[in-house]
Amino acid sequence: MPVREIRPEERADFERLESIAFASPLSEEDLRRRLEREPEAVCLGHFDSAGTLTAGMVLPEYQMRYEDRFVPMVGVGGVASLPEYRYQGAIRRVFEAAFARMREGGAVFSALYPFSHPYYRQFGYELCQLTARYTLPVDALRSFRCEATVRRIEPGDPFDGLQAVYDAHFARCNMAIRREARHWQGLVTKEPLRERVYTYLLQDAQGPCAYVVFAAQNVGEYSKEMRVREIAFAHPKGLRDALGFLYRLSAQYGKAILTLPDGVPLHAVLPESYDASTDIFSHPMARVVDLPRGLALKPHPAGAAYTLRVHDAMIPGNDGLFAVQCEAAGVSVRRLEADAPADLEAGVQQITQLLLGFLSLDEALYSPQVTLRASGDVLRRIFVKRPVYLTEFF
């Protein structure tokens, strides 16, 4: 079989393949560090008849928030192929094997960070999130005051307080990953003083209320800028306290760069709105791997019934006509063999956006791949806008 799991003793070959494919330098020290990262993550590779590894990808597994519960999600990273083997279908075959593996393992969704959206669209992935990044002078936060107690997190400290804020902050966000110790260790770092990455936990009378993780970066002989890796807050007052804490550092840091989820009107609460500029920081993509289960877990109004036709060229179990009905026992999803018009028809890419709540039904109708044949009243109550925030990078 040309596609199989890459064995531990072959991981060095895969790291070298990535270095060549991405034209990125790789020293022996770099190789040692890379082999230590996520040793539990599955790597799939394509091998030619001579046993040469020609292409591969990494498949880290997560538990992802979806409609107020956690479901299995598989990330896709390190998608690479050797230049001399490209345009021969190796990556497609690896994806086919990866999707089969995901479904067997119970995954409902998959996600990735693309170098090209059109490229990954051919495998059923679609844009699922737009993350706003703000750049502003730290002095622009002068109207905020920190009234909370602030404590720097040291290596070896428990993550309980950070976890409590994280859980409160991302509780409503589809795609937010259930944080484990390994994720915190990657964010907080083991050598904060050497790497100049600082983590601060804020606590008020009710308990942990916010945290901020930022890295210092020189931008001149004396000036530094603050690159906020993550900021989270349990309630709006927590954010105000966190911004007030950052303002305390304005004498040392000239500029701050931070990302915030949708629904935080930073421009509206700054003394001078012109102080902050905004751009889109990341454009991750996702796809539903198990459509019937994704539909069954989606909240439906009692008695809702509709038909849905989905086009998925990569996963046959997602492709076809489905009857969806909300009954007393829950939402049932049946595949129909009839070749009849559906109430709603779309590609798996647009269905993924609807399931996650990245797009509402009315927003999805702007896509030429989406056709609504029913009145849409019930479907508008099902496919509503929701916060989406993929919290991990892979």
Order of alpha helices (4+ residues) and beta strands (2+ residues): beta-alpha-alpha-beta-beta-beta-beta-alpha-beta-alpha-beta-beta-beta-alpha-alpha-alpha-beta-beta-beta-alpha-beta-alpha-beta-beta-alpha-beta-beta-beta-beta-alpha-alpha-beta-alpha
